[in-house]
Amino acid sequence: MPPKRVLVETSSRSRGGSKGVFRQTYDTLTSAENAPVVRSIAVFGVGVAILASSWAEYLLPPMN
């Protein structure tokens, strides 16, 4: 009787079908379960950018 073959998995780095770091990050950011967190971070970033710019002067009350 011939011996049975045993399949040994190779490491994920040596396989050609593995995803890269940027693709994994993109998939994580665009997944449906992470959408509220990504949106809130984006809105916070936009708010900080507006308050740090010269457009923040429009929020000040007029000086008489």
PADO-215449 format. One record per residue (C-alpha): x, y, z. Coordinates in Angstrom, 3 decimals. Example, Ala and Ser with C-alpha at 12.3 -4.5 7.8 and 13.67 -1.06 7.14 Angstrom:
<<12.300, -4.500, 7.800>> <<13.670, -1.060, 7.140>> 
This chain:
<<0.000, 0.000, 0.000>> <<1.509, 3.383, -0.971>> <<1.918, 6.015, 1.763>> <<-0.708, 8.761, 2.045>> <<0.228, 12.231, 0.921>> <<0.253, 14.946, 3.552>> <<-0.429, 18.488, 2.377>> <<1.589, 21.107, 4.182>> <<0.442, 24.729, 4.009>> <<3.011, 27.258, 2.976>> <<3.329, 30.580, 4.731>> <<1.061, 33.390, 3.539>> <<4.016, 35.461, 2.339>> <<5.191, 32.885, -0.163>> <<1.787, 32.449, -1.816>> <<1.123, 34.549, -4.876>> <<-2.538, 35.152, -4.035>> <<-1.994, 36.978, -0.754>> <<-3.147, 40.580, -0.439>> <<-0.775, 43.441, 0.075>> <<-0.808, 45.840, 2.991>> <<-2.483, 48.633, 1.031>> <<-5.205, 46.332, -0.288>> <<-5.923, 44.975, 3.205>> <<-6.090, 48.519, 4.585>> <<-8.431, 49.612, 1.792>> <<-10.671, 46.586, 2.347>> <<-10.782, 47.290, 6.089>> <<-11.627, 50.974, 5.614>> <<-14.344, 50.311, 3.063>> <<-16.051, 47.436, 4.885>> <<-19.647, 48.077, 5.940>> <<-19.024, 47.389, 9.614>> <<-16.330, 50.092, 9.819>> <<-18.232, 52.774, 7.891>> <<-19.506, 54.785, 10.916>> <<-16.036, 54.976, 12.461>> <<-14.398, 56.009, 9.186>> <<-17.068, 58.683, 8.596>> <<-16.707, 60.139, 12.085>> <<-12.923, 60.338, 11.764>> <<-13.285, 62.019, 8.356>> <<-15.802, 64.578, 9.676>> <<-13.545, 65.314, 12.638>> <<-10.584, 65.835, 10.292>> <<-12.571, 68.197, 8.079>> <<-13.707, 70.164, 11.136>> <<-10.174, 70.533, 12.429>> <<-8.954, 71.590, 8.984>> <<-11.673, 74.258, 8.698>> <<-11.040, 75.605, 12.206>> <<-7.296, 75.762, 11.532>> <<-7.768, 77.651, 8.268>> <<-8.702, 81.265, 7.630>> <<-12.324, 80.175, 7.076>> <<-12.743, 79.960, 10.845>> <<-13.028, 83.761, 10.899>> <<-16.491, 83.456, 9.341>> <<-17.672, 81.759, 12.531>> <<-16.756, 84.725, 14.714>> <<-19.499, 87.226, 15.550>> <<-19.208, 90.626, 13.841>> <<-17.344, 93.251, 15.867>> <<-19.125, 96.635, 16.092>> 
